[in-house]
Amino acid sequence: MKKSLGIIIVAVFVLLTQSSFGQLSSDIEKQNKKGNTVFLVVTDGGTDLASTKEIALKAKKSYPKSEVLTLDRSDKTNAEIVKKYSLAGSQTPLILVVASNGVVSGGYLKSQATAENLIASIPTKRQAEALLGFSQNKPVFVVVSKKSMKDKTTAIEECKKACTALKGNAVVVDVNLDDKSEASFIKLLNPDLTATKTNVLVFNGKGQFSSKYESPFESASLAASATKVIKSGGCCPGGSNSGGCGKK
């Protein structure tokens, strides 16, 4: 009887653990499916929760396509999600910015966090695609073109061939230079806006800029650049280098 009771207690604990992790994950996914960014307030035992959450709520007010959720790192039932976001060694309280595709695009300690900083960390749709690739350690081919360029289709085909050569371990991100919603990402990439042909900016799996190619180019060259090891420097679509990438 005691043995059976012990098994039941363990089973209930596991169920509660999975439920807690699943609930927060579900809440984040639910918001993402709505196209919303999530400002995730992370604390230890709720310390400074109210004042930290107030910053996130201010950002939400300025950016309606968002939601504020909280995570108590000290709660053992949150162990899996703490691991998922690599929060075990992080200082708290802090606020993570989880983009609408689920990738973490920024994080600020309470002492550094402002509504403006949080909003500035929300990536554009195409930037989020690139960041998701980097979070999975995948190289990214950023195709930059205008509607007037007739060579884009061929350029993307070569990028896809390069992805195949890399056994699917790469991502193609198509950026239209005329798309105003991508203005901040385009500014970060700093491509040659006077170009008359499609360009591809290649980043390795660490998010480091590797090479730039102007159409026409071959997939073999792209694949080789995607696996290039950059010892230092290099910009990435996350904003680590304000100098941009496209005018190397």
Backbone hydrogen bonds in HBPLUS format (Angstrom, degrees):
<---DONOR---> <-ACCEPTOR-->    atom                        ^
c    i                          cat <-CA-CA->   ^        H-A-AA   ^      H-
h    n   atom  resd res      DA  || num        DHA   H-A  angle D-A-AA Bond
n    s   type  num  typ     dist DA aas  dist angle  dist       angle   num
A0005-LEU N   A0001-MET O   2.87 MM   4  6.15 154.9  1.93 148.8 156.1     1
A0006-GLY N   A0002-LYS O   2.90 MM   4  6.14 152.2  1.97 145.6 153.2     2
A0007-ILE N   A0003-LYS O   3.04 MM   4  6.35 155.6  2.10 147.3 153.2     3
A0008-ILE N   A0004-SER O   3.01 MM   4  6.28 156.4  2.07 147.0 153.2     4
A0009-ILE N   A0005-LEU O   2.95 MM   4  6.22 159.1  1.99 150.3 155.4     5
A0010-VAL N   A0006-GLY O   2.99 MM   4  6.24 165.2  2.01 152.6 156.1     6
A0011-ALA N   A0007-ILE O   2.89 MM   4  6.06 160.3  1.93 147.9 154.0     7
A0012-VAL N   A0008-ILE O   2.89 MM   4  6.11 156.4  1.95 150.7 156.7     8
A0013-PHE N   A0009-ILE O   2.96 MM   4  6.22 156.0  2.02 148.0 154.6     9
A0014-VAL N   A0010-VAL O   2.94 MM   4  6.22 162.9  1.97 155.8 159.6    10
A0015-LEU N   A0011-ALA O   2.94 MM   4  6.11 158.5  1.98 145.8 152.3    11
A0016-LEU N   A0012-VAL O   2.89 MM   4  6.11 157.9  1.93 149.6 155.1    12
A0017-THR N   A0013-PHE O   2.89 MM   4  6.12 153.3  1.96 146.7 154.6    13
A0018-GLN N   A0014-VAL O   2.88 MM   4  6.13 167.4  1.90 155.3 157.9    14
A0019-SER N   A0015-LEU O   2.84 MM   4  5.95 152.5  1.92 143.7 152.4    15
A0020-SER N   A0016-LEU O   2.90 MM   4  6.05 158.0  1.95 146.9 151.6    16
A0021-PHE N   A0017-THR O   3.10 MM   4  6.33 172.9  2.10 154.3 155.8    17
A0022-GLY N   A0018-GLN O   2.75 MM   4  5.75 157.2  1.80 144.0 152.1    18
A0023-GLN N   A0019-SER O   2.74 MM   4  5.80 146.5  1.85 143.6 152.1    19
A0024-LEU N   A0020-SER O   3.26 MM   4  6.53 169.8  2.28 152.6 152.8    20
A0025-SER N   A0021-PHE O   3.02 MM   4  6.14 166.7  2.04 152.6 156.8    21
A0026-SER N   A0022-GLY O   2.73 MM   4  5.71 149.5  1.82 138.8 148.6    22
A0027-ASP N   A0023-GLN O   2.80 MM   4  6.05 149.5  1.89 145.1 153.6    23
A0028-ILE N   A0024-LEU O   2.93 MM   4  6.22 156.8  1.99 151.2 156.8    24
A0029-GLU N   A0025-SER O   2.88 MM   4  6.10 167.2  1.90 152.0 155.8    25
A0030-LYS N   A0026-SER O   2.81 MM   4  5.91 151.9  1.88 144.8 153.1    26
A0031-GLN N   A0027-ASP O   3.11 MM   4  6.33 155.7  2.17 142.8 148.1    27
A0032-ASN N   A0028-ILE O   2.90 MM   4  6.17 158.7  1.94 151.6 158.3    28
A0033-LYS N   A0029-GLU O   2.86 MM   4  6.07 154.2  1.92 149.8 156.0    29
A0034-LYS N   A0031-GLN O   3.05 MM   3  5.13 133.2  2.28  96.9 110.1    30
A0036-ASN N   A0031-GLN O   2.90 MM   5  5.20 157.0  1.96 150.8 144.7    31
A0035-GLY N   A0032-ASN O   2.78 MM   3  4.92 153.9  1.84 106.3 114.4    32
A0037-THR N   A0065-LYS O   3.01 MM  28  6.41 161.7  2.05 141.6 140.5    33
A0067-GLU N   A0037-THR O   2.91 MM  30  6.46 135.4  2.12 152.2 165.9    34
A0038-VAL N   A0098-VAL O   2.87 MM  60  4.98 167.7  1.89 147.2 151.2    35
A0098-VAL N   A0038-VAL O   2.83 MM  60  4.98 177.8  1.83 158.3 158.8    36
A0039-PHE N   A0067-GLU O   2.85 MM  28  6.19 165.1  1.87 161.0 166.2    37
A0069-LEU N   A0039-PHE O   3.09 MM  30  6.32 158.9  2.13 142.5 148.3    38
A0040-LEU N   A0096-LEU O   2.86 MM  56  4.99 153.5  1.93 145.9 151.0    39
A0096-LEU N   A0040-LEU O   2.86 MM  56  4.99 162.9  1.89 143.7 144.4    40
A0041-VAL N   A0069-LEU O   2.81 MM  28  6.19 165.3  1.83 161.2 158.7    41
A0071-LEU N   A0041-VAL O   2.77 MM  30  6.04 150.9  1.85 164.5 160.6    42
A0042-VAL N   A0094-LEU O   2.80 MM  52  5.30 170.9  1.81 162.2 164.6    43
A0094-LEU N   A0042-VAL O   3.01 MM  52  5.30 154.2  2.08 144.8 152.8    44
A0043-THR N   A0071-LEU O   2.96 MM  28  6.38 161.0  2.00 162.3 167.5    45
A0073-ARG N   A0043-THR O   2.68 MM  30  5.91 156.8  1.73 177.2 172.1    46
A0047-THR N   A0044-ASP O   3.24 MM   3  5.78 169.5  2.25 115.7 118.9    47
A0049-LEU N   A0046-GLY O   3.07 MM   3  5.08 153.3  2.15 129.7 123.6    48
A0052-THR N   A0048-ASP O   3.07 MM   4  6.04 153.5  2.14 147.2 154.9    49
A0053-LYS N   A0049-LEU O   2.78 MM   4  5.80 162.1  1.81 155.1 160.9    50
A0054-GLU N   A0050-ALA O   3.02 MM   4  6.13 140.3  2.18 138.5 148.8    51
A0055-ILE N   A0052-THR O   3.10 MM   3  5.45 131.1  2.35 103.2 114.7    52
A0056-ALA N   A0052-THR O   3.39 MM   4  6.84 157.6  2.44 145.5 150.7    53
A0057-LEU N   A0053-LYS O   2.82 MM   4  6.08 156.4  1.87 154.8 161.9    54
A0058-LYS N   A0054-GLU O   3.03 MM   4  6.18 142.2  2.17 137.2 146.6    55
A0059-ALA N   A0055-ILE O   3.11 MM   4  6.49 150.1  2.20 144.6 152.4    56
A0060-LYS N   A0056-ALA O   2.92 MM   4  6.24 154.6  1.98 147.3 154.7    57
A0061-LYS N   A0057-LEU O   2.97 MM   4  6.18 149.2  2.07 140.5 148.1    58
A0062-SER N   A0058-LYS O   3.24 MM   4  6.55 146.3  2.36 140.1 147.9    59
A0062-SER N   A0059-ALA O   3.11 MM   3  5.18 121.6  2.46  96.0 110.3    60
A0063-TYR N   A0059-ALA O   2.81 MM   4  5.99 131.9  2.04 143.0 158.0    61
A0075-ASP N   A0072-ASP O   3.21 MM   3  5.64 156.7  2.27 110.7 117.5    62
A0078-ASN N   A0075-ASP O   2.82 MM   3  5.59 163.7  1.85 124.6 129.9    63
A0079-ALA N   A0076-LYS O   3.10 MM   3  5.26 160.7  2.13 115.7 115.6    64
A0082-VAL N   A0078-ASN O   2.96 MM   4  6.14 149.6  2.06 156.0 165.8    65
A0083-LYS N   A0079-ALA O   2.99 MM   4  6.21 150.8  2.07 143.3 150.8    66
A0084-LYS N   A0080-GLU O   2.87 MM   4  6.13 153.1  1.94 142.4 150.6    67
A0085-TYR N   A0081-ILE O   3.13 MM   4  6.28 152.8  2.21 141.4 145.8    68
A0087-LEU N   A0082-VAL O   2.89 MM   5  5.08 173.1  1.89 151.3 153.7    69
A0086-SER N   A0083-LYS O   3.07 MM   3  4.85 162.1  2.10 102.3 107.4    70
A0090-SER N   A0087-LEU O   3.18 MM   3  5.08 158.9  2.23 104.1 110.5    71
A0110-LYS N   A0093-PRO O   3.04 MM  17  5.73 151.1  2.13 146.3 140.0    72
A0095-ILE N   A0108-TYR O   2.77 MM  13  5.35 155.0  1.83 150.0 157.9    73
A0108-TYR N   A0095-ILE O   2.95 MM  13  5.35 155.7  2.01 142.1 148.6    74
A0097-VAL N   A0106-GLY O   2.79 MM   9  5.02 163.5  1.82 145.6 142.6    75
A0105-SER N   A0097-VAL O   2.84 MM   8  5.65 153.1  1.91 160.9 169.4    76
A0099-ALA N   A0103-VAL O   2.78 MM   4  5.39 152.7  1.85 167.1 158.7    77
A0102-GLY N   A0099-ALA O   2.86 MM   3  5.30 159.9  1.90 122.4 124.4    78
A0112-GLN N   A0109-LEU O   2.90 MM   3  5.31 149.1  1.99 112.4 122.0    79
A0113-ALA N   A0109-LEU O   2.82 MM   4  5.86 135.3  2.02 153.7 167.9    80
A0118-LEU N   A0114-THR O   3.05 MM   4  6.32 164.4  2.08 156.5 160.1    81
A0119-ILE N   A0115-ALA O   3.03 MM   4  6.23 164.9  2.06 149.7 153.6    82
A0120-ALA N   A0116-GLU O   2.93 MM   4  6.07 153.4  2.00 145.4 153.3    83
A0121-SER N   A0117-ASN O   3.12 MM   4  6.30 127.6  2.41 137.8 150.2    84
A0121-SER N   A0118-LEU O   3.11 MM   3  5.21 139.1  2.28  97.6 109.3    85
A0122-ILE N   A0119-ILE O   3.13 MM   3  5.43 163.3  2.16 108.9 114.1    86
A0128-ALA N   A0124-THR O   2.88 MM   4  6.01 155.5  1.94 151.4 157.5    87
A0129-GLU N   A0125-LYS O   3.20 MM   4  6.50 144.9  2.33 138.2 147.1    88
A0130-ALA N   A0126-ARG O   3.15 MM   4  6.49 153.8  2.22 145.2 151.1    89
A0131-LEU N   A0127-GLN O   2.89 MM   4  6.20 162.1  1.92 153.2 158.3    90
A0132-LEU N   A0128-ALA O   2.90 MM   4  6.04 150.9  1.99 145.6 153.0    91
A0133-GLY N   A0129-GLU O   3.16 MM   4  6.42 151.6  2.24 140.2 147.4    92
A0134-PHE N   A0130-ALA O   3.02 MM   4  6.42 157.2  2.07 150.9 156.9    93
A0135-SER N   A0131-LEU O   2.89 MM   4  6.13 150.1  1.98 145.4 153.9    94
A0136-GLN N   A0133-GLY O   3.03 MM   3  5.21 142.7  2.18 100.8 112.1    95
A0138-LYS N   A0133-GLY O   2.84 MM   5  5.03 164.7  1.86 142.2 141.7    96
A0137-ASN N   A0134-PHE O   2.84 MM   3  4.70 160.4  1.88 107.6 110.2    97
A0171-VAL N   A0139-PRO O   2.96 MM  32  6.38 148.3  2.06 146.6 156.7    98
A0140-VAL N   A0203-PHE O   2.97 MM  63  5.19 152.5  2.05 133.5 142.1    99
A0203-PHE N   A0140-VAL O   2.96 MM  63  5.19 157.7  2.01 154.2 160.0   100
A0141-PHE N   A0171-VAL O   2.78 MM  30  6.17 165.5  1.80 166.8 171.8   101
A0173-VAL N   A0141-PHE O   2.83 MM  32  6.07 170.5  1.84 156.4 158.0   102
A0142-VAL N   A0201-LEU O   2.88 MM  59  5.06 172.6  1.88 157.6 155.6   103
A0201-LEU N   A0142-VAL O   2.88 MM  59  5.06 163.1  1.91 144.1 145.9   104
A0143-VAL N   A0173-VAL O   2.76 MM  30  6.02 155.0  1.82 155.8 164.5   105
A0175-VAL N   A0143-VAL O   2.73 MM  32  5.80 171.2  1.73 169.3 172.1   106
A0144-VAL N   A0199-ASN O   2.84 MM  55  5.36 168.2  1.86 157.2 161.2   107
A0199-ASN N   A0144-VAL O   3.08 MM  55  5.36 167.9  2.10 160.6 160.5   108
A0145-SER N   A0175-VAL O   3.18 MM  30  6.62 155.3  2.25 165.5 172.4   109
A0177-LEU N   A0145-SER O   2.80 MM  32  5.76 170.4  1.81 164.1 166.8   110
A0149-MET N   A0146-LYS O   2.98 MM   3  5.50 161.4  2.01 116.2 122.2   111
A0155-ALA N   A0151-ASP O   3.06 MM   4  6.26 156.8  2.11 150.4 157.6   112
A0156-ILE N   A0152-LYS O   2.86 MM   4  6.13 160.2  1.90 160.9 164.7   113
A0157-GLU N   A0153-THR O   3.01 MM   4  6.24 150.3  2.10 143.4 152.0   114
A0158-GLU N   A0154-THR O   3.06 MM   4  6.38 152.2  2.14 147.8 154.1   115
A0159-CYS N   A0155-ALA O   3.06 MM   4  6.39 148.4  2.16 142.2 151.4   116
A0160-LYS N   A0156-ILE O   2.89 MM   4  6.17 152.8  1.96 148.8 155.8   117
A0161-LYS N   A0157-GLU O   2.97 MM   4  6.25 146.9  2.08 142.1 151.4   118
A0162-ALA N   A0158-GLU O   2.97 MM   4  6.23 148.3  2.08 141.2 149.7   119
A0163-CYS N   A0159-CYS O   2.96 MM   4  6.30 147.6  2.06 143.0 152.0   120
A0164-THR N   A0160-LYS O   2.98 MM   4  6.30 150.6  2.07 143.0 150.6   121
A0165-ALA N   A0161-LYS O   2.93 MM   4  6.25 152.8  2.00 145.4 152.9   122
A0166-LEU N   A0162-ALA O   2.97 MM   4  6.25 135.0  2.18 139.0 151.4   123
A0166-LEU N   A0163-CYS O   3.10 MM   3  4.98 126.3  2.40  90.3 104.7   124
A0168-GLY N   A0163-CYS O   2.72 MM   5  5.01 156.5  1.78 149.3 149.2   125
A0167-LYS N   A0164-THR O   2.94 MM   3  4.92 149.3  2.04 110.5 111.4   126
A0169-ASN N   A0166-LEU O   3.07 MM   3  5.47 160.4  2.11 111.5 117.4   127
A0179-ASP N   A0176-ASN O   2.94 MM   3  5.37 166.1  1.96 119.2 123.5   128
A0182-GLU N   A0179-ASP O   3.05 MM   3  5.60 158.0  2.10 113.8 120.8   129
A0183-ALA N   A0180-LYS O   3.11 MM   3  5.07 162.3  2.15 110.9 111.3   130
A0185-PHE N   A0182-GLU O   3.08 MM   3  5.36 118.6  2.48 105.3 120.3   131
A0186-ILE N   A0182-GLU O   2.87 MM   4  6.08 164.8  1.89 163.8 169.0   132
A0187-LYS N   A0183-ALA O   2.90 MM   4  6.08 153.9  1.97 145.9 153.2   133
A0188-LEU N   A0184-SER O   3.09 MM   4  6.26 149.5  2.19 136.0 143.7   134
A0189-LEU N   A0185-PHE O   2.89 MM   4  6.21 155.6  1.95 151.5 158.2   135
A0190-ASN N   A0186-ILE O   2.85 MM   4  5.96 143.3  1.98 144.3 154.7   136
A0245-CYS N   A0189-LEU O   2.72 MM  56  4.97 158.4  1.76 116.8 124.6   137
A0246-GLY N   A0189-LEU O   2.64 MM  57  5.74 167.3  1.65 169.5 172.4   138
A0195-ALA N   A0192-ASP O   3.19 MM   3  5.56 165.4  2.21 111.8 116.0   139
A0215-SER N   A0198-THR O   2.84 MM  17  5.48 168.9  1.85 174.0 176.1   140
A0200-VAL N   A0213-TYR O   2.80 MM  13  5.18 152.7  1.87 148.7 156.6   141
A0213-TYR N   A0200-VAL O   2.90 MM  13  5.18 156.7  1.95 145.3 153.1   142
A0202-VAL N   A0211-SER O   2.80 MM   9  5.21 174.9  1.80 167.0 166.3   143
A0210-SER N   A0202-VAL O   2.69 MM   8  5.43 167.6  1.71 163.0 159.0   144
A0204-ASN N   A0208-GLN O   2.95 MM   4  5.53 153.2  2.02 152.3 153.9   145
A0207-GLY N   A0204-ASN O   2.93 MM   3  5.48 162.7  1.96 122.6 125.9   146
A0209-PHE N   A0235-CYS O   2.92 MM  26  5.33 120.2  2.29 139.1 156.2   147
A0221-SER N   A0218-GLU O   3.14 MM   3  5.66 130.1  2.40 110.2 121.1   148
A0222-LEU N   A0218-GLU O   3.41 MM   4  6.81 156.0  2.47 146.3 152.9   149
A0223-ALA N   A0219-SER O   2.92 MM   4  6.17 165.0  1.94 157.3 160.6   150
A0224-ALA N   A0220-ALA O   3.07 MM   4  6.23 155.7  2.13 142.4 148.7   151
A0225-SER N   A0221-SER O   3.05 MM   4  6.26 157.6  2.11 146.6 152.3   152
A0226-ALA N   A0222-LEU O   2.92 MM   4  6.13 146.0  2.04 148.7 158.7   153
A0228-LYS N   A0225-SER O   3.17 MM   3  5.08 164.3  2.19 104.3 108.1   154
A0239-GLY N   A0236-CYS O   2.92 MM   3  5.82 172.3  1.92 131.7 134.3   155
A0244-GLY N   A0241-ASN O   3.42 MM   3  6.32 176.0  2.42 123.9 123.9   156
